[in-house]
Amino acid sequence: MHDPTPLCVPDGASLLHRPDRPLLMAVLNVTPDSFSDGGRYITPEAALAQGRRLAAEGADILDIGGESTRPGAEPVPEAEEIARVVPVIRALAAELSIPISIDTFKAATAEAALEAGARIVNDVWGFQRETRIAEVAARAGAHAVLMHNRPHDAPPCGDIEDEIRAFLSRSLEIAEAAGVPRSRLALDPGVGFGKSMAQNAALCADPGFLRRAFGLPVLIGASRKRLIASLIGDAGKDRDAGTLALHAIAAMEGADVIRAHDAAAHADAMRVAAGLRAARAAGIGAAPGSAP
């Protein structure tokens, strides 16, 4: 069931943090080769229907991407990426009340998407692949998610937390220089991007390490990734139940935004996580005289 109190954000407030519960960012891939749902929503009609469905099922943010980031995916020219995402963003922004995010590291794509109605830039290279994207976000007054990334074939990293902190410190410097306020930013440790399975699991188990380091909201996105298969021990098994379990735990441990492919079950899970977080914070124990 859709949350009866959807995200309504006053001007100047954060689109990437809600004090009462974790936010759900739902994925809409307008690509033929996404690792999870490649080609299913490549036509505008299918993409619009899925965007409406995700919003109706409880998504707080709709994250639209036109280029797959899976290992080995073919690069997409920016003109093609723009042609895939802009019509969908323009149509959905005109009819949905939830904010739309553009999943891209290309400045030109981000600019076109923001002009079409997107309000968040979700950059998997943390403003470091094309630094002009920070200026694009600043001019548009957009929010942004800055993700840590490293090449999939990079040598193993011993202390991944140190590397993530150093990388995102540079991303924040780029954002500040361009004029993007910290109040409009969230950070993503980049689960599945150039990290070992053990490192990915550790990042999901303690998403709060980034908030402790930078004082900013943290996004976790492990939806249907190989990490789930490694944890459940069956690469061929459906990963949705495992994804939901991992994301619920990450939300309990401090994630502010969860990025997932499905909405209905995750929306319920985020409300459950919020309730348990509030109970833990309040230190609620058994009432006197209650049954054990």
C-alpha positions in Angstrom: 0.0 0.0 0.0 1.3 3.5 -0.8 2.4 5.6 2.1 -0.5 8.0 2.8 2.0 10.7 3.7 4.2 10.9 0.5 7.4 12.9 0.5 6.4 16.6 0.3 9.6 18.6 0.4 9.5 22.4 1.0 11.9 24.6 -1.0 15.4 24.3 0.5 14.7 21.1 2.3 16.5 17.8 1.5 15.1 15.4 -1.1 17.5 12.8 0.2 16.6 12.6 3.9 13.4 12.1 5.8 13.6 12.2 9.6 10.9 9.7 10.3 11.9 6.8 8.0 14.4 5.7 5.3 13.5 6.8 1.8 12.9 4.4 -1.0 14.6 5.2 -4.4 13.0 2.9 -7.0 15.0 2.0 -10.1 13.7 2.5 -13.7 16.2 1.3 -16.3 15.5 2.6 -19.8 18.2 0.3 -21.2 18.4 -2.8 -23.3 21.2 -4.4 -21.2 20.6 -3.7 -17.5 21.8 -6.7 -15.5 18.4 -7.0 -13.8 15.7 -6.0 -16.1 17.4 -5.2 -19.4 15.1 -4.3 -22.2 11.9 -4.7 -20.2 11.2 -0.9 -20.1 13.1 0.3 -23.2 10.0 1.6 -24.9 8.5 4.9 -23.6 5.1 3.2 -23.0 6.6 0.4 -20.9 8.8 2.9 -19.0 5.9 5.2 -18.2 3.8 2.3 -17.0 6.5 1.1 -14.7 7.3 4.5 -13.4 3.6 5.0 -12.5 3.5 1.6 -10.9 6.6 2.2 -8.7 5.2 5.5 -7.5 1.8 4.0 -6.7 3.5 1.2 -4.8 5.3 3.6 -2.5 8.5 4.8 -4.0 9.7 8.2 -2.6 12.1 8.9 -5.5 12.2 7.5 -9.0 15.8 6.9 -10.4 15.8 6.8 -14.2 18.9 5.6 -16.1 19.7 5.2 -19.7 23.1 3.4 -19.5 23.9 0.2 -17.8 26.8 0.2 -15.3 27.2 -3.5 -15.1 30.7 -4.9 -15.8 31.3 -5.2 -19.5 28.4 -3.1 -20.6 28.9 -1.1 -23.8 29.3 2.6 -23.4 26.3 4.7 -24.6 26.9 7.9 -26.5 25.4 10.8 -24.6 23.0 11.7 -27.4 21.5 8.2 -27.2 21.4 8.3 -23.4 19.5 11.6 -23.6 17.1 10.3 -26.2 16.3 7.3 -23.9 15.7 9.2 -20.7 14.4 12.7 -21.5 11.0 11.8 -22.9 10.3 9.5 -19.9 11.5 12.0 -17.4 9.4 14.8 -19.0 6.3 12.7 -19.0 6.6 11.4 -15.5 7.7 14.7 -13.9 4.5 16.2 -15.3 2.2 13.7 -13.6 4.0 12.4 -10.5 4.4 14.1 -7.2 7.6 12.3 -6.2 11.0 13.7 -7.3 12.9 12.1 -10.2 16.6 11.3 -10.2 18.8 10.9 -13.3 21.3 8.1 -13.0 24.2 9.4 -15.0 27.8 10.6 -14.8 27.6 12.6 -18.0 27.1 16.4 -17.6 25.1 16.8 -20.9 22.7 14.0 -19.9 22.3 15.5 -16.4 21.6 18.9 -17.9 19.0 17.6 -20.3 17.3 15.5 -17.6 17.2 18.4 -15.1 15.7 20.6 -17.8 13.1 17.9 -18.4 12.0 17.9 -14.7 14.5 15.7 -12.8 15.6 17.1 -9.4 18.4 14.8 -8.3 21.6 13.7 -10.0 22.8 10.2 -9.1 26.4 10.1 -10.2 28.1 6.7 -9.9 31.5 8.5 -10.3 30.8 11.1 -7.6 31.3 14.1 -9.9 34.8 12.9 -10.8 34.3 11.4 -14.3 33.0 14.6 -15.7 33.5 17.3 -13.2 31.3 19.8 -15.1 28.3 17.8 -13.9 28.7 19.5 -10.5 28.3 22.9 -12.1 25.2 21.6 -14.0 23.7 20.4 -10.6 24.6 23.7 -9.0 23.0 25.9 -11.7 19.8 23.8 -11.6 19.6 23.8 -7.8 19.6 20.0 -7.9 20.3 17.5 -5.2 22.9 14.8 -5.8 24.1 11.4 -4.7 27.8 11.0 -4.9 28.9 7.4 -5.2 32.3 5.8 -4.6 33.6 3.9 -7.6 36.6 2.0 -8.8 37.3 0.1 -12.0 36.0 -3.5 -11.8 39.5 -4.8 -12.8 41.3 -2.7 -10.2 43.6 -4.5 -7.8 42.2 -5.4 -4.4 42.0 -2.6 -1.9 43.1 -3.4 1.7 41.2 -0.8 3.6 38.1 0.0 1.5 36.7 2.4 4.1 39.8 4.6 3.9 39.6 4.6 0.1 35.9 5.5 0.1 36.5 8.4 2.6 39.4 9.8 0.5 37.4 9.4 -2.8 34.3 11.1 -1.4 36.3 13.9 0.2 37.4 14.8 -3.3 33.9 14.5 -4.6 32.7 16.9 -1.8 35.5 19.4 -2.7 34.3 19.4 -6.3 30.7 19.9 -5.2 31.6 22.8 -2.9 33.8 24.5 -5.6 30.8 24.3 -8.0 28.4 25.7 -5.5 26.3 22.6 -4.6 25.4 23.0 -0.9 26.1 20.1 1.4 22.5 20.1 2.4 21.6 18.8 -1.0 24.0 15.9 -1.0 24.0 12.2 0.0 26.8 9.7 -0.2 26.8 6.1 -1.6 29.6 3.7 -0.8 29.1 2.0 -4.1 28.2 -1.6 -3.3 29.3 -3.9 -6.1 31.6 -1.4 -7.8 35.2 -2.7 -7.7 34.9 -4.3 -4.3 35.2 -7.8 -2.9 32.1 -9.7 -1.7 33.4 -9.3 1.9 33.8 -5.6 1.5 30.4 -5.2 0.0 28.8 -7.1 2.9 30.7 -5.0 5.4 29.5 -1.7 3.8 25.9 -2.8 3.9 26.3 -3.9 7.6 27.6 -0.5 8.7 26.3 2.2 6.3 26.6 4.7 9.2 30.4 4.9 8.8 29.9 7.5 6.0 27.6 9.6 8.2 30.1 9.5 11.0 32.8 10.7 8.6 30.8 13.4 6.7 27.5 14.0 8.5 25.5 13.4 5.3 22.7 11.0 4.4 23.8 7.6 3.1 22.3 5.6 0.3 22.7 1.8 0.0 21.9 0.0 -3.3 22.5 -3.7 -3.4 19.3 -4.7 -5.3 19.7 -8.0 -7.0 23.4 -7.7 -7.1 25.9 -10.6 -7.0 26.4 -9.9 -3.3 22.9 -11.3 -2.7 23.6 -14.5 -4.5 26.9 -14.9 -2.6 25.1 -14.5 0.7 22.2 -16.9 0.0 24.6 -19.4 -1.6 22.7 -19.9 -4.9 23.6 -17.8 -8.0 20.6 -19.1 -9.9 18.0 -18.3 -7.2 15.7 -15.3 -7.3 17.4 -12.5 -5.4 14.4 -10.4 -4.4 13.9 -11.9 -0.9 17.6 -11.7 -0.2 17.6 -8.1 -1.4 14.7 -7.2 0.9 16.4 -8.7 3.9 19.7 -7.0 3.3 18.1 -3.6 2.6 16.0 -3.9 5.8 19.1 -4.6 7.8 21.0 -1.7 6.2 18.0 0.6 7.0 18.1 -0.6 10.6 21.8 0.2 10.7 21.4 3.8 9.5 20.9 3.9 5.8 18.9 7.0 4.9 18.0 6.0 1.3 17.5 2.5 -0.1 17.8 2.0 -3.9 15.8 -1.0 -5.1 14.1 -2.4 -8.3 10.8 -3.2 -6.6 8.7 -0.8 -4.5 5.7 -2.4 -2.7 7.6 -4.8 -0.4 10.4 -2.3 0.1 8.0 0.5 1.1 6.6 -1.8 3.8 10.1 -2.8 4.9 11.2 0.8 5.3 8.3 1.6 7.5 9.0 -1.5 9.7 12.7 -0.5 9.9 11.7 3.1 10.9 9.5 1.7 13.7 12.2 -0.5 15.0 14.8 2.3 14.8 12.5 4.6 16.8 11.8 1.9 19.4 15.5 1.2 19.8 16.2 5.0 20.1 13.5 5.3 22.8 14.8 2.3 24.7 11.4 0.8 25.0 11.3 -2.3 27.3 8.6 -4.6 28.5 5.9 -2.8 30.4 5.7 -3.6 34.1 3.6 -6.8 34.7 3.5 -7.7 31.0 3.9 -11.3 29.9 7.5 -12.3 28.8 
